[in-house]
Amino acid sequence: MAESAVKKIAVFTSGGDSPGMNAAIRAVVRTANHFDIDCYGVWEGYNGLIKGEFIKMGARSVKNIINRGGTILKSARSQEFRTKEGRQKAYDNCLKEGIDALVCIGGDGTFTGATIFNEEFGIKTIGIPGTIDNDIFGSDNTVGYDTALNTAMDAIDKIRDTATSHNRVFFVEVMGRDAGFIALNSGIAVGALDIIIPETRDSIEDLFETFNKAQKSGKSSSIIVVAEDEKLGSIYSLAEATKAKFPHYDIRVAILGHIQRGGSPSCADRVLASRLGYGAVIGLMDGKTNVMAGLQANKLVFTPFREAIKKHNTIDEDLLKISEILAI
């Protein structure tokens, strides 16, 4: 490989944390080290750029982190970076430190900030999709999604045990504010009676009809998986409406919340993060900028930030049909 024009890069994590971010940081640092590129970590994302909080990182500074959840560099959402003045401070600090390029690990908001920063000041930027929602276009999976999915599945399996023991109906809320990937896939994995996600046009009548079919088939306990902030209504309003319609049901609500963000990353997330961290550095060395590294059909690809932000991964229609057929 030809000598890289990039001599000093900085890596940071931004927005919501996801399992595997540390594995991505490790891959970026060690790949840069391998190609004799200086690598700095930035503390607390864009806030760290504005404050000039850079940390020199070598191969040994990322030891024993591949198995850790969260992010050793911390993460934050920066209001000041949304202003031109804040971005100017960040750029001035990059100039002062001699930073040639940035590796940004995060989601939509992170990539939006990187795009604007690149367009205003010309600094090279490349992204790694780190979000449990799996809604970023340009990669079949995002770093953290597989771990969150397995966390949700394990939790719902435990809830099913008590639902079966007491003939209860559980409404279980999982994360995915604007995307139903966790809900749909965990719902299929646990044998949920119904899965309510923002991508489908569900109605309360559809839900009631599902319960009617379940009763006719002899089901005595059920799990309903609901994506957070579902358009059909809050999980509590769905549970209350169901209780009003079926007063004999013993109904409970469980919200899994932030346990889905934490925990040791799965093998799939560790390998994905390692491949994308390596790919991000290789991309910068090849002159790529304002793009996101991703895996599609198991191949490394680069997607322009604007495209990654504007488009979204789509729900597999076959999975929707499978969830309906196997539920009852």
BELMO-V98284 format. One record per residue. PHI is phi in whole degrees, -180 to 180 (NA if undefined). Layout:
# BELMO-V98284
PHI  PHI
This chain:
# BELMO-V98284
NA  -65  -62  -78  -77  -86  -112  -146  -119  -125  -121  -149  -114  -144  76  -67  -75  -149  -61  108  -60  -65  -64  -69  -57  -58  -67  -63  -63  -74  -67  -60  -60  -61  -99  59  -105  -66  -129  -122  -92  -112  -80  61  60  -64  -60  -67  -64  -68  -88  73  -94  -103  -126  -65  -126  -117  -57  -80  -75  -116  -71  58  -115  -62  -95  -95  -77  70  -147  -68  -89  64  -139  -161  -100  -101  -72  -66  -68  -72  -99  -61  -64  -64  -67  -64  -59  -62  -67  -59  -69  -64  -62  -61  -86  78  -75  -86  -156  -122  -110  -108  -107  173  -123  -52  -63  -61  -73  -63  -62  -66  -63  -63  -62  -65  -68  -80  -121  79  -69  -67  -136  -143  -116  -126  -74  -118  -161  -75  -75  62  -104  -88  -74  114  -148  -58  -133  -102  -65  110  -64  -62  -65  -61  -62  -69  -63  -62  -61  -61  -66  -68  -57  -69  -64  -60  -58  -77  -62  -68  -64  -117  52  -104  -107  -111  -95  -115  -94  -117  -74  130  -58  -123  -145  -99  -63  -65  -61  -65  -73  -69  -62  -64  -65  -101  72  -65  -68  -148  -131  -114  -131  -69  -78  -111  -94  -76  -129  -64  -66  -62  -63  -63  -64  -63  -65  -61  -64  -64  -61  -64  -85  93  -67  -110  -142  -151  -119  -114  -98  -126  -72  -59  56  -62  -63  -68  144  -67  -62  -71  -68  -64  -66  -66  -65  -68  -64  -66  -79  -126  -61  -80  -74  -96  -108  -130  -120  -132  -112  -73  61  -77  -61  -72  -84  -99  97  -66  -66  -69  -57  -60  -71  -66  -70  -59  -61  -66  -67  -76  -64  -61  -62  -63  -68  -61  -61  -63  -64  -86  90  -77  -154  59  -133  -113  -82  -150  -116  -130  52  67  -120  -69  -134  -124  -117  -55  -53  -58  -73  -62  -79  -72  -92  -139  -58  -109  -70  -75  -62  -63  -66  -62  -66  -60  -62  -72  -69  -86  -71  -122
